[in-house]
Amino acid sequence: MCSDMFPLFSDGIDSPVKKSILLIALLLLFFASPAWALDCVLLLSSPLKPYEEARQGFEKVWLTQRSATGPKSISGNSVTQILLSEQQSTDVSSLKKQLQAARLVVAIGDQALAFVRDLREVPVIYLLAPSATPLPKNFIGIEMRIQPSRQLAAINKALPKVHSIGVLYNPAHSGQWVQEALLSPVASVQTLLFKKFDSQTSLPGALQELVGTVDAYWLLPDPQLTTPQVLGRLLEFSMKHRVPIISFSEKYLAQGAAMAVTFDTVDMGAQAAELGVMIARDGLGGEIPLLTPPRKVRVVANPTVLERLGVPFAHKGIDATYTPPEGGR
Amino acid sequence: MIFSNLDWITKKIRLPRGYRLKLFLTFLGALVLCGGGLIVLFGQIQRQTLQSETFNKGSFVSSMLARNLETPLFFMNMEQISAHVEAILMATDIVAIFVYDKDGGVIFSRLVPQKGIPPLRQEEKDHLVQLMAEHRNAKGDDSTANWNLEQYFVFCKQIVTIGQSNDQGSLYFDTGKVEQGTVIPLGGVQVVFSRSQYEQGMARIIRHAVLLFLFFLPISLFLAIMLARDVVRPLRVLVETLKTRLGKEEEEEEEEEKATDELGQLDDSLKRLVTRLDQSFDTIARMNEGLEEKVAARTAELTKAMQELKEAQTQLVQSEKMGAVGQLVAGVAHEVNNTTNFITGALPPLGKRLGELRRILDGHGEQCCPDAGRVAELMQSIDLLMGNVREGARRTSKIVTDLKNFSRPDNDLARPIDINHCLESTLALALPEYRHRMEVVREFAEDLPKVSGSQGQLCQVFMNLIINAVHAQPDKGSLLIRTFSAEDGVHVVFTDKGTGIPKDIQKRIFEPFFTTKEVGKGTGLGLSVSFGIISRHRGRILVRSEPGQGAEFEVILPAGQEPIALQHEENEE
């Protein structure tokens, strides 16, 4: 059987020639890059909790999947984790060589994406990278933005008594998102009251215009709206006028937001793994879009704040509740 | 008078004096210094604590106010600024609060008039603006205090905010890092405190310190007295003990006059003790120097005394033995004498009867006895036999007399005797015995003292010794006779050059009937009789001899002309 597979080793060849060929083959194998063995490289920016959750979600799906053809159809997928924040600067070149030789690279976080940005031959899936700018075609990303209609639907499900939602936005930063929200079919159920602001100093005035007209305030992912002063003012507004703040991240629950409508990081990892399987199966350039929204919306409520503000909420519309850490912050 | 009264009072109420006073003053000084130092230190710590608290309070108030004013100042909300400032003023003794914009202009001010404190003058306000500008230019956000104003403490604090973060991730996640954004100055806050509270606090601290010192002073006095007393007490006991050992009250008084305190007295006592010790050691050293010689001398004396004691013991034993022998001999002599008396008593009448018989025979001639020849022959034989009997009786009487002399000497009265003369007489009597056989050498002391005793008995002793010397030198010999006087009496020494006396028989030669002569030549009574005579004269007779080197007899008689009572035979018959 061996002779059939490797005719060079058939008995018809002279023994010295056979030995020379065998020696050359071994030498070639010796000088070959060891990265050929890497199936998938998972590059984490740092050991942040959401990154870890995404990694776990990815591995859970990736390691159970098998390729349809090739050796991986027998042995199964493998993954090599690399924590970028622990890498020495001297190891960068060797790490890049490893990444270039991998079948698939998954970059979690902005730093990881920046590190693999110059990869061209290897398919790259990135996620949890809010700073992602237009990338080459070998980059497949899962964006962090959830469509406004899905968010509004989740809000409606969790806070059924909320009918009027106020939003402050900077047209330069969130104008497109506002347009999209206005076109959302859920808007027929909920009234969205958008107020523009140009600078942070004009924000109190814009906020004052929302008083008495909104049941909730929707915090958009805008850096101008998350500075301590603006957040303080928003929270003061929330407390003073009993208006719950619905944020885009769980981060703001600790500061006083009533609810967070956000993506599920574990599911986002699993989504990346399924994309990876698809890439391994079909290759790039198929039906896989370059940017995919997160497929699952996660609603986390801060019941303490909701209760104190007197806003009823539906438990069935909530995926998790925020529990403040012991000892406070 | 006054001084004597003071001295009396000091002794009566046992006030500290001398070394105790020094100790008391030292302890008191140390305690007061320590206490004062501690109180000063305590006051200093309190003052620093108060300063620190004042500074911390000012820093805290200004920092808190600055933090509270961030949002109002960011949005230039004067209503909120005023509300925060009023909230601070309610709880503190702040004189004034000034809020500055980012350009250093005063946008809000609140002055609080306080009792006893004049309102801020315009120049002071200008100075405060200048201080704030300096603080802003220092590019630090820490509070700084300015102590230059006479009546106020001033704390300045910048108010800043962080611009939006460049890290998009931090928008969604809590990265655990301080968000790095642009620091945007918003303005500043200036809090002015009155110094009156601080100075009141300082005055309170000083007052407490003084009160504490006044409270500590009597305690220090008491402690100093107790300490001085406890320290001096064992010293006093030591001094008293030394004085008792050294004795002499007058010396103590002198020393007390010299040394006024216990330490001085102890020093003097120790010096005296050391002096005495030195003297004692000198004495011991001196005694040690002649000790060995004295021991040697005493040992020699003891050896000599022991030798004399042994000799005395030997003589005593000899005397006892001779006394016992004498009693025995006296009994035997008495019985022999009685028997001999029959013979000697019968001899004269027997001679008388034989004379009558001879006359009868001579008167009758041949008629009475035909064999006249035979009769004459018998008579001659009877005379011869009578002579033998008479001689035997005489000899027996002589022996008995000698025995009696040995055991029961003559009852002669003692009288002064010239020993040299006695010797000359004896030598004259013994001349036939030694004339051709022995040379006699006389070494008589000229001024020999007389002795008291019986001349006949002493001559008999000398005769015995001379005859013994003759017998000890059967061929030719010599005899040295020396007399001399010594402390213990008159010595008469007879030295011959005969064969000597063996050691083993030297102790027995004074026993009666002990003789080394052939049978029939000596009775063995000569030396024993001599021993008895000399003993009765309270003298001694010694013998010294080495075999082959002759013998030496020494007679020692007590010197003196006083009559001595010789022992007499009481029961002589």
Interface residues (C-beta under 8 A of the other chain):
Chain A: S45 S46 L48 K49 P50 G109 D110 L128 P130 S131 M144 Q200 T201 L203 P204 P221 P223 Q224 T226 T227 P228 Q229 G232 R233 E236 F248 S249 K251 A254 T262
Chain B: E70 T71 F74 F75 M76 N77 T161 I162 G163 Q164 S165 D167 Q168 G169 L171 Y172 F173 D174 T175 G176 G181
